[in-house]
């Protein structure tokens, strides 16, 4: 019970702080939505114009995890999506995105890892990496 309460507080605090500071630019190349047409599994990192350090860390961990574990697999693509851009509004609506989020999706199904990502990224990034790999492989096997 206490663990759930603490997790809820962490998620709320992260959500509040996400709108407080401007993030730096990611140094890694990001695939565009149009480049992902052939992929079976899409790993989305959604964000707005303003991002907190936790949000930036989530993107870095997830993006690096996909690159390290699925680099040779064209069926898996990482996509960074600014949900505040009107061009991405349909995609954000499809996955019910309201703030920084991690979604792993196929054409027919998806899972939202946002709560777990915020809970793990600062104190257990290896746990987040393991979760992303496990969930991505689950979608590849479908």
N, C-alpha and C positions, 0 to 999 in steps of 0.2 A: 504494500500500500504506500509506504513512504517512498520507495523507489519510483513508483508511478507519479507521485506528487512532485518529486524532485525533477523527474524528466519533463513533466508538464511545465514547471517553472523555467527550466532551461530553454525549452522551445519558445515559450512566451518571451523571455528575455532576448533570445536570439532574434526573434521576429521584430521586436521593438528596435533593437540595435541595428538591424539591417537597413533601416531608413535613415540612420544618423550620420553616416560617413560616406565619403566618396571612395571607391576602390581604385587600386592601380590597374593597369592594363595587364592582361595575361600575356606571358611571353611565348606561350605555345600556340602553334597554328591550330585554328579551329575549322572543322569541316562545316560547310554550309548545308542547309536542309536539302538543296537540290543535289548535292553530292552524295546524299544518302539513299538515293532511289533503289540501289541494288542491295542494300543491307537488309538483313533479316531482323536484327536487333538494334534498336536505336537507344543510346544512353544519353538522355537529355540532362543538361544543367540549365535550368531556367533562372534568370535574374532580372532585376530592374536596373535602372540607371545608377542607382546608389546601392552600394554593397558594404557591409561590415567586414571586418577581417575574418570572422568565422565563415561567412559566405564565400569569400575568396579562397580560404583554406579548403572548403568542401570542393569547390571547382578543381583546385589543384590536385587534391587527392584522387578524386574520381577520374579526372582526365588522365593523370599519370597512370592510374591503375589500368584503365582501358588500353592505353598505349603499351604498357609493359606486358600485359597478359593476352592481348588480342591483336597485336600489331600485324601479324601475318594472316589474320582472318578478315576478309573483306565483308563478311556477314555481320560484323559488329562495328558500329560507328558511334563516336562521341560527337554530340552536337551542343554547342553553347547557344542559347536562345534568349534574347532580350525580350521578355514578355511585355515590356512597356512600349515596344515598337508596334505600331498598328499593323504592320505587315505580318506580325506573329500572333495577332489576336485570336485567330481561329484555332491555332495550335494550343495556345494558353487556355482557351475555353474548353477545348477537347479534354484536356487533362486537369481542368479546374484549378489552374495555377493562380495564386494570389500574391505569392512572395517567393523568394529563392527556394527552388525545389530540385530534387533529383528524381527523375522518372526513367525507368527502364521499360521499353515498349516493343511490341511487335505490331503487326498490322491489326491483330484481333484482340490483344490483351496488353495490360501494362501493370506495373507495380510502382507505387510511390515510396521512395526510401527517405523522404525528407526528414521525418522525425528521428529516424535512426542516424541519419547523417549528422544532424545537429548534436545528437547525444554522444556520438563517437569521435567526431573529427578532432577535437582539441585534446582529449585525454587518451584516446585509443584509435589513432588513424589506421593502424594495422587491422583493427577490427572492422573499420569502414571498408578498407580494401578487400578484406575477405568477404564481406557481405556483398559488395558490388560484383566480385568475381562469381560468387555462388549464384546470385540472382541472374546474372548475365548468362551463365552456363545453363541455368534452368530454362531460360527462354530459347536458347540455341537448341536444346534437346526436344522442344515441343514440335 
